Amino acid sequence: MLRVESKIRARALQLLYARETGGGVLTVGEVARRAVTFSDGRGRVLERAEELARAIAERSDEFDSEIADTVDNWGLERVGLVDRIILWIGLYELRFTDCPGPVVIDEALRLSHWFGGSKTPKFVNGVLDKMARGHDRL
């Protein structure tokens, strides 16, 4: 059985993905309202996921800048959207929560296996490890 926190992260990823692929016309709140029709109603997981997604969306440009500075020999345009969103979630948790660094990385890897490509877990692990060390979280 999945922990509630894992469900919240997964739903936040889905909300952010829908927002990013929606052509920039939808807010996280609008995406969440539309998601209610595809879920079991407006439960606590969706509410907390929306809060997390909003906080991340507000900082996405800042997070992209830090990701670009962290990935060696890569431009941000080479980082896939799902990978970037997983890194946003991990970076948010490293910077703004007291969740232990190893747990942040483990949860990001879980999202990587669920939603990313075959190379996503290795990439996310390497980038988040470097970021966690840079924020003194490992």
C-alpha positions in Angstrom: 0.0 0.0 0.0 1.3 3.4 -0.9 1.9 6.1 1.6 -0.2 9.2 1.4 2.8 11.3 0.8 3.8 9.2 -2.3 0.3 9.6 -3.6 0.4 13.4 -3.1 3.7 13.7 -5.0 2.4 11.6 -7.9 -0.8 13.6 -8.1 1.2 16.9 -8.0 3.4 15.6 -10.8 0.3 14.9 -12.8 -1.2 18.4 -12.1 2.1 20.1 -13.1 2.4 18.0 -16.2 -1.1 18.9 -17.3 -0.4 22.6 -16.6 2.8 22.5 -18.5 1.3 20.7 -21.5 -1.8 22.8 -21.5 -0.3 25.6 -23.5 0.1 27.9 -20.5 -3.6 28.7 -20.3 -4.5 26.7 -17.3 -3.5 27.3 -13.7 -2.8 24.5 -11.2 -6.2 25.2 -9.6 -8.0 24.9 -13.0 -6.2 21.6 -13.7 -7.1 20.3 -10.2 -10.8 21.2 -10.7 -10.8 19.3 -13.9 -9.0 16.4 -12.3 -11.9 16.0 -9.8 -14.0 14.6 -12.6 -11.4 11.8 -13.2 -10.9 10.9 -9.6 -12.9 9.9 -6.6 -13.8 13.5 -5.8 -12.0 16.3 -4.0 -10.2 14.2 -1.4 -7.4 15.2 0.9 -4.7 13.8 -1.5 -5.9 16.0 -4.3 -6.1 19.1 -2.0 -2.5 18.5 -0.7 -1.2 17.7 -4.2 -2.7 21.0 -5.5 -1.0 22.9 -2.6 2.3 21.3 -3.5 1.9 21.8 -7.2 1.0 25.5 -6.7 4.1 26.1 -4.5 6.3 24.4 -7.1 4.7 26.2 -10.1 5.4 29.6 -8.4 9.1 28.6 -8.3 9.4 26.7 -11.5 11.6 29.3 -13.3 13.9 29.5 -10.2 14.1 25.6 -10.1 14.8 25.4 -13.8 17.7 27.8 -13.3 19.1 25.6 -10.5 18.6 22.5 -12.6 20.4 24.1 -15.6 23.3 25.0 -13.3 23.5 21.5 -11.9 23.4 19.4 -15.0 26.8 19.2 -16.5 27.2 19.6 -20.3 23.4 19.6 -20.8 21.1 22.4 -21.7 17.7 22.6 -19.9 16.0 21.9 -23.2 17.5 18.4 -23.2 15.8 17.5 -19.9 12.4 15.9 -20.6 9.3 17.5 -19.0 8.6 14.6 -16.7 12.2 14.5 -15.5 12.1 18.2 -14.9 8.9 18.1 -12.9 10.3 15.2 -10.8 13.4 17.4 -10.2 11.2 20.3 -9.3 9.4 18.2 -6.7 12.6 17.0 -5.2 14.2 20.4 -5.2 11.2 21.9 -3.5 11.3 19.3 -0.8 15.1 19.8 -0.3 14.7 23.5 0.0 11.4 24.1 1.7 10.6 21.0 3.8 12.3 19.1 6.6 12.0 15.8 4.7 15.4 14.0 4.9 17.5 14.2 1.8 17.7 10.4 1.3 13.9 10.2 1.5 13.5 13.0 -1.0 15.7 11.2 -3.4 14.0 7.8 -2.8 10.6 9.3 -3.5 11.9 11.0 -6.6 13.2 7.7 -7.8 9.8 6.1 -7.1 8.2 8.8 -9.4 10.9 8.2 -12.0 10.1 4.5 -12.2 6.3 5.2 -12.4 6.3 8.1 -14.9 9.7 8.4 -16.5 11.6 6.7 -19.2 14.2 3.9 -18.7 17.0 6.4 -18.1 15.0 8.7 -15.9 15.8 7.1 -12.5 19.6 7.2 -13.1 19.5 10.8 -14.3 17.2 12.0 -11.5 19.3 10.2 -8.9 22.5 11.9 -10.1 21.1 15.4 -10.3 19.2 15.2 -7.0 22.2 13.8 -5.2 24.3 16.7 -6.4 21.6 19.2 -5.4 21.1 17.6 -2.0 24.8 17.8 -1.3 24.8 21.5 -2.5 22.0 22.2 0.0 23.8 20.2 2.8 21.0 17.7 2.9 23.1 14.6 2.5 
